[in-house]
Amino acid sequence: MRARRLQSLAALALAGWLVLPLLPLAIWSVAHGWRFPDLLPQAWTTKAWSYALSDTAGVLNSFGLTTLIATATTLLAALVGVPAGRAIGLHSFPGKRLVLILLLAPAILPGLATVFGLHGLFLRLGLTGTLAGVILAHLVPVLPYMTLVMAAVFSRFDPAIEHQARSLGATPVQTFRFVTLPAILPGLLTASLFAFLVSWSQYLLTLAIGGGRVQTLPLLLYSFVAAGRNDVTAAIALLYLLPGLVILAITARQITGRSAALTEGLRP
């Protein structure tokens, strides 16, 4: 019981530490001026929220565009990352270590170097300033997360259950739908969550490849920060958190659940 209490207190302390930076944002979003050394604003207003949710600010359009880009990037990353992760997790092949190093390269290289390299390439391909170009650019930092998480998932996957399904007459599509997918679903949801959030938060890549024509929420957020509109910035920042929280709430049960097909207990 004492250990459980300590664990609960530690979890609450961690949650409080993570939520603490959001409190000033919440206050700023409804403050009518908040000057030092006042502990709280002297006046309150919802003008920042009214402006942020109006058509004039363009926040809702940017919100929808950012969601579209992050969703498309995640789907494309899954199409590539699932089979790539399966190959890395289940098989040994020449150059496997080199492939892993290349997958980690976007995380190791400085962000500006990656942005400049992609900008030069996409400029020659005519993809700058386009929605497709931004989505393809987002795949560069997103694919490593998707592939490496799926490689870890498949490293614990037992292909024998697929062979058993095929021996019972299941087609390849049926085997994937009813056997493989349920087994890898928690890991796939985890990888998709990371992929979505990485794409959702991209600023430099979107600015360089989009050329200012693709106005996502991070770009709009930085523009209000530069303009010194703390109240509107706080409101947009709180809206910025919504997709991640919603997706995490939806997928939390699957992510924290256990899949029998992934456990080694099935192996003879």
N, C-alpha and C positions, 0 to 999 in steps of 0.2 A: 504493500500500500504506500509506503514511504517513497519507494522508487517511482511509483506511478505519479505521486504528487509532485516529485521533483521534475519528472518529465513534463507534466502539465504546466508547471510554472515556467520551465525552460521554453516550452512552446509558446506560452502567452507572452513571455518576455521577448522572444524573437518576433512574434507577430506585432507586438507594440513597437518594437524598434523599426520594423519595416513600414508600419503605418504612420509613424511619427512625421516623416517628411511630407506626408500628404495633408497634414493639418493646416500648415500655412497656406497651401494652395486652396483648400476649401474656404479659409477665411478671406483670402485675397479675392476670390471669385464673387464674394458678396459684400466686399468692403467698398465704402465710398471714401477712399483715401486712408492710408494706414502709415503713419509717420512714427519714426523712432523718437522717443523711447516708449511710446504707448504700447501697452500689452495687448490691447484689442482696439479695433477701429472705433472711432467716435460715432460714425454713421454707417448704416447698412443699406445696401441697394441690390437689386437684381438686374441692373442695366447691363452688366457684363454678359450675363447669361442671355438676356433678350437679344443683345447684339450678336453674340456668338451663334445663336440658333436662327438668326434672320438670314434672308437671302443675300443681304448686302455683304456680310462678312465672307461668304463663300466656304464656311466651315463644313456645312453639310455636304456640299459637292465634293470637297476634298476628302471628307470622311468616307463617302461612298467610293471614290476613286482609289483611295488607299486600301480599302477593304477588297476591292476588285483585284488590285495588283497583288496583294498579299495572298489572296485565295488562289489566283492563277499560278503564282510562283510556287505555292505549296503543292498544288496538284501536279505541276510539271516536275517538281523535285521528287514527288512520290513515284511518278512513272519511271524516273531514272534511278532513284535511290533504292527502291525496293529490290529490283533485280541485281543492282550493283552490290547492295548490302548482302544479298543472298550469296553471290559469288565470293565475296570476301569472307563472309562468316562460315561458309560450309566447305570451301575448297581451298586447296593450296596450289598456287601456280607461279611460274617464273615472273619475277617483277612485282610480287605482291607488296613487298615493303616499299618499293618505289611508288606504287599506287597510293598507299597510305600516306606517304610523305607529301605527294601531290595534293591529296585531299586536305591535308592540314595546311597547305601553303597559304590559302586566303586568310587563315587565322594568324599565321606567323608573319606574313608580309605587312608592312605599314599600309594603312588604309589608303593614304594618298597615292602610294605607288600603284596600288591596284586600280584606283579610280582613273589615274592618268593613262595607264596601259589600256584599260577598257575603252576609254574615251577615244584614243587614237584608232583603235580597231573598229569601233562602232561608227566612227566618223567616215571611215573608208567604206563601210558596208551600208551607209545611208540609214542607220538605225537611231541616230541621235535625234532627240526631240520627238520621239514616237513612244506610244504606250508599249508596243512590242519590245522596243529596245530597253525600256526600263525593266520590264518583266524578265527579259533574258539577263540583264545585268544583275538583278537581284538573285538569280540562280547561283551566281558565283559564291557569295557568302552563305547561301542557304543549303546548297547541295552537300557540303561536308557534314553538317548536322544530321541531315536526313540519312545519308549513306552510312555514317559511322554508328548511329543509333540502330539502324536496321542490321548492320553487320553484327553488333552485339546481340541483338535479338535472335538472329539466325544462327549464331554460334551455339545457342542452347536449344535450337530446334532439331527435332528428330525426323528426318525425311522418311523413316519407316512408316509413319502414319499415312503419308501420301501414297506410298507403294501399296499399303493395305487397301486404301480407298480405290485405287486404280484396279487392283486385283478383284475387287467386288463389282466392277463395271462402271465406275464413275469416270466421266470424261475429264480432260484436263481443266476445263472451265469449272465443272462441278467440284473437282478436287480443291481448286483454289478457293472457291466461294464458301464451301461448307467445311473444309478441313484446315487449309493453310491460313486463310484470312482470320477466322476466329482465334487461331493460335497466336498470330503476330499482331492482332489488333491493339492490345495495350501499348506495345512498343511503337506501332505505327502512329497511334494517337499522340504519344509523347513526342516523337520525331516531328509530326505535323504541327504540334503546338510550338515547338522551338522554331520550326521553319517559318510559320506565320508571323511570330513575334520578331524574328530577325528581319524579315522582309518589311514588316509594318514600321519598323524603327529606322529604316535606311534614310539617311539624309544626303551624304556626299555623293553616293552613287546616283540617286535620283536627280540631284541638282546638276551633276556633270552630264549624265546621259539624257535626262529630260530637257536640259537646256532652259529650264524655267517654264516650259510649255506644259509639262506634266506637274500640276500643282497638288502634291500630296499633303497630308496633314502635318508631317514634320517640317516641310518647307514653310507652310503657313504659320506654324507655331514659332519658328525662328524669326519670321518677319515681324510678328507682334512683339517678340522679345526685343528685337533691335529697335522697334518703335517706342519702347518703354511703356507699353500698355500692360501693366502687371495684372490688372483685373481680368482683362480678356485672355491674356496668356494663361492665367490660372484656370479659367473656365475651359479653355481648349485642352489644357494638360489633363484635366479630369476626364474630359471626353476621350482623350487619347488612351486612357487606361481601360476603357470599357471593353473593347474586343477581347483583350487578353483575359480579363476577369470572366467574361461570359464563356469563352471557350474553355477556360480552366474549370469553371463550374460544371459545364456540360460533360467534359471528358474526365473529371476527377475520379468517378467511380470506376471507369474502365482502366484508367492509368494506374490506380492503386490496387486494382483487382489482380487476381492470379489466374493464369491460364494453364490448364492442366497439360496442354500440348507442348508447353514450353519447358516444363519441368523434366528433369532427367529421370524421374521415376518411371516414365514410360519405357525407358530403354531397358532391354533385358540384361 
